[in-house]
Amino acid sequence: MLGFLLVVLLIPYLIAAYGLLFVKLRWGLRLFGAFIVATIGLLTVMFLVEAYPIIARDGVAVFLQTGWDPVRESYGVLQALTGTVLTSAVAMALAMPMALGVAVTINEILPARWRGVFGSLVDLTATMPTVIYGLWGLFVLGPTLQSLVNTLARDTMTSPYTLFTAGVLLAIMITPYAAAVIREGYALVPKPVEEAIYAVGATRFEAALIKLRYVRNYILGGFFLALGRAMGETVAVAMVVGGNFVRFTTNIFESGITISSLIALQFPNAASYQYMVPALFAGALLLTLFGLAINAVAIYIIQRGQI
Amino acid sequence: MAKVEFKNLRVSFGASPVITGVNLSIPDRSITALMGPSGSGKSTILRVLNRLIELYPEARVSGEVYLDGQNIFDMNVLELRRKVQMIFQIPNPIPNLSIFENVALGLKLNRLVRGRGELFERVKSALEKAQLWDEVRNRLDMPAGKLSGGQQQRLCVARALAFEPEVLLADEPTANLDPENTAKVEALFLELKKEMTIVLVTHYPPQAARISDYAAFLYKGQIVEWGPTKDIFTKPGHELTEKYVTGRLY
């Protein structure tokens, strides 16, 4: 199946390259664009084909039911989807204010000669391997959060490894992505507009708010880039989320699972069961469709908001 | 008494000096034209007067500038900018804010009005003075970026006038306008000088001759000559000035 897919994917690129070189640049580029769409489509089709056995057996129930019982070959991915939504929500709620703060601090408050250095440092944190974040989350962040939360509200967090831990770790990981996009837009505020803002008597803080309003499309762009990362992140989340793929929970202070970490944690032994591989592909299909839906919303919002 | 007084003003950007010792008095309720070729430092002098120069990290300023006898560098910068408003060479409304918001923004930020009724009246009156009201009264919520160039510039005039400033700085305000809009702006300035001090930067001597009361000729960061406009144009005391006002020096 995989080999077949590779060949199918390769042919269009060869045709596109031929079009690019020998026919017309415009047509070549169009073909490339078409094949990017086709790639996503083929991936979705592949997931659907691989997930077909369990869909044929259970119907849509595989997406709507909870629980993960290999012994009875009963699988549901709803708890994983809930986990993905909850960890992403925690991550975005924390990351967006941080990203805005980072962007404004670097572009507005720091002296000009420090901006490059701090900007590069923040960008650098985005390139660190995620397994390092995971290790740090395992040994530092998780226990710290547990004692912090339990100090504020006794016995709330029974384990250091929960959906909340994963959300906070994700927030730290995705902040540089959102911040980079916002900073890029912020730097594009034209000097005459900046002068206008200060000429009407804005303080630095007020000027920053007005400029952020000016670059709101970049903020949206940063939001969706970061959200995509948060939903897809696998290794670091798998290390700190607690790995509870059995019991459904909406309490962020309990152990849980996300779709991508479910796939990562369950794939090694999935082949021993008849329906687990299809169930995991059902999860992958759900995550893909969810991601596409969010991107569609993003495109709609950005196009509607255009001046 | 002079409304604005420059004493030995020097400005440099990085290593390159732009203003090298300017002394100048600007009389109240009059139009003073700053003329000179490109790069002579005219715009820089304006940006010192409302301290927008501080947005340029590489700029170094020394010397003294007085507004009503008070050193502007000792003043609260927000208070200074309330009193000293500016119109720019390139129309620069904040494009994503509405027409109304562009004029209202400064009033709101500085808490100069109480209540929505007073805010609306101030915005309306500023737009009327700038002769834009009739064209935009039915679309005050439209983003300012959608206006034409001439309308954008009049919107910027309205934004400045909404403050009821004491000093109005105008940095080649008609450089990007057609003759009709230019005439409108010039007529407006002649009206406004009854209420405020206007400092007009221009690189077009006939404009200075038409509407200014006083004129200063700047060349390479220094004032060559200044005085009543009539004298500067009819009996210039310096060869460079004569060359400039007769169009032989650009």
Interface residues (C-beta under 8 A of the other chain):
Chain A: P111 A112 P190 K191 P192 V193 E194 E195 A196 I197 Y198 A199 V200 G201 A202 T203 E206 I210 R213 Y214 R216 I307
Chain B: N50 L52 L55 P57 L78 R81 R82 Q85 M86 F88 I90 N92 P93 I94 P95 N96 L97 L105 G106 L109 N110 P143 G145 K146 C156 R159 A160 F163
